Amino acid sequence: MLARRFTMWVFGYGSLMWDGWEKKFKGIRYERAKLYHYHRAFNKKSIKNWGTPQNPGPTLGLEPEEGAKCIGCAFEFPDDQCQAVLSYLKEREGPSFKIEKLKVVLKDGRTIRAYTSVNDRTASTYIGNLSLKERARMAINASGTSGNCLDYVLQLHKKLKELGIVDPYVEEFLKVIESIRGVSESR
């Protein structure tokens, strides 16, 4: 009798979708998937990569919202990679994120439970309580070790577009940035 092979899933909604991280952990496959009742938001302040403690930049996290949908990618891994993958995700996302197992719907309609990075809304890095306009101003003015936060927002938008994902929350954030700057960002 063959032993049953177990797998684990991870849902990615930002750079996890395109930077190839899964190869290191023997990722079996990945495919487009939907996470319901959450949406992308620039609700976590970066004080290193995309900002400084004095001038933080807003970076991507999830925001709960009844009826919302976040289109991303689900990654499947052999179960024996579970601890290594979870350790990697915890280090990559940092202490202001929790790795939660949430229901995700795959392309074929199956619902699976996938480990998902959800920012802690009680952490000092949470800025989702600031207005969209305040966060847009932060993105325009912040720079960190990885570059200008506005470039981060524009690159995220570009990558989502390349994947065929139009995210209404990212689009709205860009419109607010454009209204502040008085120019249209190339989309």
N, C-alpha and C positions, 0 to 999 in steps of 0.2 A: 504494500500500500504506500502510495506517495504521501509525503508529509505536506500538509496544507501550507501554502505560502501566505504569510500575512503581510500587509503593507500599511504604510502610514501616509498621510496626505498633509501638505502644507499649502495654504492659500496666500498668494502674493498679490499686492495691489499697487506696488511702486517698483522700485529698482529690482526687486526679486524677480520680476517678470522678464527682465532682459539681460541681466549681467552674467548669466551662465553659472551661478553659484551651485546649482543642483548637481552638476557633473562631478564635483568633488565627493559627493555622497551617494554615488551610484544611482542617481535619479533614473527611474524606469521610464517615465514619460511626464509630459505636462500638457495641459490643454486649457482652453478658455473655460472659465467657470463664473458663477454668480454667487455673491454673498448678499443675502437679503437683510434688510433692517439696519444697514450701515451704509455710509457714504464716505468717500475721500474728503479730507479737509486739511487745510494748512493750519493745524491746531497744536503743533508741538514746536517750541522754540529751540533753535539750534544756537549754542553759544560757542561752538568750535568750528564745525565744517562750513556752515553757511551764515555765521554771525559771530558775535562776541558777547561776553556778559553785559557790556555796556550797550550794545546794539544788536540784539538777537534777531535771527531770521526765522520766519515761520516755515516749517517743513511738514511733510505729509504724515498723517495719522488717519485713524478712522473715527467717525462720529456716529453714534447710534441715532437712528431716526426710523420710526415706524413707517413701513411701506417703501423705504429707500432701497436701492440696489447698487452694488458695487461690482462692476465687471473686472475680473482679474484673471489670474492663472492658478490652476491647481497642479501641484507637483506630487507625483507618487514616488515613494521610496520603499525599498525592502525594509521590513520591520527591524532588522538587525542594525539599521542606521539611525533608529529613533533617538537614542541618547546623544549621538554625535550631532545630528541635525538640530535637536533642541538646544544643545549647548552653543552651537554656532549662532542660532537665531537670537538667543538671549544676549550673547556678546555683541552681535551686530546691531540689534535694536536698542540695547542699553537698558538701564534700570527703570526707565519711565514707561516701559512697555511690558504688558503681560502677554504671555503666549497662551491663548485660549483655544479650546476645541469648539469650533462653530460649524453649523450646518452650511454646506456649500452645494450648489446644484451644478452638475457637470453638463457638458454639451448634449449628452444622450438622455438627459432627464433624471439620471440617478442622483440621489442625495447622499453625500458622504459627510463625514465629520473631519474637518481639516484644522490643523494647528494654524492659528492666525495671530499676527502681532496686533494687539489692540493697546493704544496708549492709555495710560492710567490718568483718568480725568481728575484725580486728586493730587497728582504730582506737581511739583513747582514748575515743571516744563510745559504744563498744559496752558494753552492760550486761546482755546476755543470760546472762552467767555468774552474775548475782545471782539469788537465789531469787525466785519470783513474789511472795512475801509482802514481801520487801524492796522490789521495784519498785512494789508496790501502795502501800506506805507513802510512797514517794517521790511517787507520783501524788497522794496525799491532801494532802501538805504543800507541794508546789512551786507556784510562781506565777512567771510571766514577763511579758514585754511584751504577749503576746496573751491573758493571763489565767491562771486557775487550771488546773493540769494535770488535775485531776479533771473539770473541765468539758470539756476536750479529749477525755478518754476517753468521757465520756457522750455528747458530740456525735457522735463517731465511731460509737459503738454505735447511736445514733438514725439516722444517715444510712445505715448498713448495713441496718438494719431497714426503712427506707423503700424501699430497693432490693430488699427481699426476701431479703437475705443474712443467714443466721444463722451466725456464725463461732464455732466451739466454743472457740477460744483467747481471743477477746474476751470471750465469755460467762464463761469460767473466770476471767479477770482481774477482771471485775466481781464475781464471787462472792467472790473473795479480798478485794477492797476492802470489800464489804458485811460480811464476817466481821470485819474489822478495825474498821470503823466501828460495827458493831452495828445497822445499819439497811439496809433494802432500797432500792436506788436505783430510781427509777421507770424501768421498761423497757417 
